[in-house]
Amino acid sequence: MTKKTIKIAIVGVGNCASSLYQGFAHYKGIKGKNVPGLMFADIGGYRLDDIEVVAAFDVDSRKVGKPIGEAIFAKPNCARTFAKVPKGPTVQMGHVLDGVSSHMQEQPEDEGFRVAKKKPVDIVKVIQDTKADILINYLPVGSQDATEFYAQCAIDAGIMFLNCIPVFIASNPKWEKKFIDAGLALIGDDMRSALGASILSQVLQELAFDRGFEVDFHQQINIGGNTDFNNMMVHSRLASKKESKENVIRAQNEIRGIPVAKNSLFAGPSTYLPYLEDNKVAYFNIRLRGFGDAPVTIDAKLSVQDSENSAGVVVDAIRYLKVAKELGVVGALRGPSAWTQKTPPVQMMYADAKAECQSLAKRKANGTILSQIKK
Ligand SMILES: NC(=O)c1ccc[n+]([C@@H]2O[C@H](COP(=O)([O-])OP(=O)(O)OC[C@H]3O[C@@H](n4cnc5c(N)ncnc54)[C@H](O)[C@@H]3O)[C@@H](O)[C@H]2O)c1
């Protein structure tokens, strides 16, 4: 086993990057089998401390040119501050493409994006110079062209890709093939937070089916006050997020061959309330029928810190990628994508996705479920 640092490069120094970077400082040096806030302390011999941020790219004038340790606290970021962080690498000018909508440029200074008037750097060269292992995509929802551009940069630079947003790369066979041809692994698409609305919707849907119920209606309404929610106020940018969120619930029907009736499912971001900042609130209404058609209704409310909720999952996904690479596994990692993302190439039941991840964490990639292409 060749254990060394896992070097990561980050695209998009927004709220999620802020929580992730703070997490590295917050947990630095922590020992033990269980780390509160993390699902797994050790994955294949790698701990959180083994991850190092070596490069970061953004396009906002308040972030580009600053060390990442300062840029994460620049507006419009609003994620909670929970750690004192080192300065880290300087945020470099990325390629804007469709990353910034006109809506976000028209927003008030502390809620919108302000594009820097700087020349973009050569992303592939920076990745190669810094010897990054993984490129993490944290672009705003709706960044189709920009995501494809950075995914291609990862391929050209010969590194793995972790796609945390709902632009379909790992789940798109055409893109997966490009990574396979390059001998690279990837995880995606669209992060599934540790205890967020998606995993809660999924397990409630699974619980209903496992206990013999029919699900007549499943609603998951999300409200938040961070930049991600602001960006999704433009209907055309929101479409892929809604599709990705509904995929999580729909998949549990499809795995079991249960049809999804028309108008029986809604999951998506519903409005932007700046007062909430990084606090996301999700409202669930699930209507079931059980024995003798007896009705059961579940009404629930979930309130989380959106960005912190996603960071631990990314810490895990980074380590799954590194272990997969050492085992010679290429393509979109089935189990880890199903466990950490809303729209993986193959949706799984909770228990199956977890079992695959545990198997990879023990460096066993040749099980029956973990059917993955080897180099
Ligand atoms: N729990 C969660 O927060 C969660 C869960 C699942 C998915 N996601 C997704 O993760 C992504 C990141 O979320 P966030 O809250 O950090 O968003 P954010 O809006 O806070 O950050 C996005 C960053 O990308 C930068 N950017 C825009 N265009 C760019 C370009 N072309 N090149 C480089 N940088 C560019 C922006 O300046 C900003 O700093 C979003 O797509 C979001 O939907 C978040």
PDBQT file of the ligand as one rigid body, heavy atoms in Angstrom, charges set to zero:
ROOT
HETATM    1  N1  LIG A 401     -25.353  20.830   1.053  1.00  0.00    +0.000 N 
HETATM    2  C1  LIG A 401     -24.979  21.565   0.034  1.00  0.00    +0.000 C 
HETATM    3  O1  LIG A 401     -24.633  22.702   0.233  1.00  0.00    +0.000 OA
HETATM    4  C2  LIG A 401     -24.965  20.973  -1.356  1.00  0.00    +0.000 A 
HETATM    5  C3  LIG A 401     -25.480  19.695  -1.558  1.00  0.00    +0.000 A 
HETATM    6  C4  LIG A 401     -25.473  19.154  -2.839  1.00  0.00    +0.000 A 
HETATM    7  C5  LIG A 401     -24.944  19.880  -3.897  1.00  0.00    +0.000 A 
HETATM    8  N2  LIG A 401     -24.457  21.134  -3.685  1.00  0.00    +0.000 N 
HETATM    9  C6  LIG A 401     -23.946  21.869  -4.836  1.00  0.00    +0.000 C 
HETATM   10  O2  LIG A 401     -22.592  22.244  -4.662  1.00  0.00    +0.000 OA
HETATM   11  C7  LIG A 401     -22.324  23.412  -5.441  1.00  0.00    +0.000 C 
HETATM   12  C8  LIG A 401     -21.574  24.408  -4.588  1.00  0.00    +0.000 C 
HETATM   13  O3  LIG A 401     -22.421  24.883  -3.560  1.00  0.00    +0.000 OA
HETATM   14  P1  LIG A 401     -22.026  26.181  -2.730  1.00  0.00    +0.000 P 
HETATM   15  O4  LIG A 401     -23.061  26.329  -1.688  1.00  0.00    +0.000 OA
HETATM   16  O5  LIG A 401     -20.605  26.131  -2.361  1.00  0.00    +0.000 OA
HETATM   17  O6  LIG A 401     -22.247  27.313  -3.870  1.00  0.00    +0.000 OA
HETATM   18  P2  LIG A 401     -21.718  28.809  -3.852  1.00  0.00    +0.000 P 
HETATM   19  O7  LIG A 401     -22.641  29.565  -4.735  1.00  0.00    +0.000 OA
HETATM   20  O8  LIG A 401     -21.513  29.263  -2.456  1.00  0.00    +0.000 OA
HETATM   21  O9  LIG A 401     -20.261  28.708  -4.545  1.00  0.00    +0.000 OA
HETATM   22  C9  LIG A 401     -20.035  28.628  -5.915  1.00  0.00    +0.000 C 
HETATM   23  C10 LIG A 401     -18.689  29.277  -6.214  1.00  0.00    +0.000 C 
HETATM   24  O10 LIG A 401     -18.355  29.043  -7.583  1.00  0.00    +0.000 OA
HETATM   25  C11 LIG A 401     -17.722  30.227  -8.076  1.00  0.00    +0.000 C 
HETATM   26  N3  LIG A 401     -17.765  30.196  -9.532  1.00  0.00    +0.000 N 
HETATM   27  C12 LIG A 401     -18.776  30.546 -10.370  1.00  0.00    +0.000 A 
HETATM   28  N4  LIG A 401     -18.425  30.313 -11.658  1.00  0.00    +0.000 NA
HETATM   29  C13 LIG A 401     -17.165  29.818 -11.621  1.00  0.00    +0.000 A 
HETATM   30  C14 LIG A 401     -16.277  29.374 -12.649  1.00  0.00    +0.000 A 
HETATM   31  N5  LIG A 401     -16.638  29.377 -13.932  1.00  0.00    +0.000 N 
HETATM   32  N6  LIG A 401     -15.056  28.911 -12.280  1.00  0.00    +0.000 NA
HETATM   33  C15 LIG A 401     -14.694  28.860 -10.954  1.00  0.00    +0.000 A 
HETATM   34  N7  LIG A 401     -15.505  29.283  -9.951  1.00  0.00    +0.000 NA
HETATM   35  C16 LIG A 401     -16.730  29.743 -10.284  1.00  0.00    +0.000 A 
HETATM   36  C17 LIG A 401     -18.496  31.344  -7.422  1.00  0.00    +0.000 C 
HETATM   37  O11 LIG A 401     -17.802  32.569  -7.450  1.00  0.00    +0.000 OA
HETATM   38  C18 LIG A 401     -18.667  30.791  -6.003  1.00  0.00    +0.000 C 
HETATM   39  O12 LIG A 401     -17.576  31.136  -5.187  1.00  0.00    +0.000 OA
HETATM   40  C19 LIG A 401     -23.692  23.915  -5.932  1.00  0.00    +0.000 C 
HETATM   41  O13 LIG A 401     -23.894  23.522  -7.258  1.00  0.00    +0.000 OA
HETATM   42  C20 LIG A 401     -24.658  23.187  -5.022  1.00  0.00    +0.000 C 
HETATM   43  O14 LIG A 401     -25.947  22.977  -5.588  1.00  0.00    +0.000 OA
HETATM   44  C21 LIG A 401     -24.450  21.690  -2.434  1.00  0.00    +0.000 A 
ENDROOT
TORSDOF 0
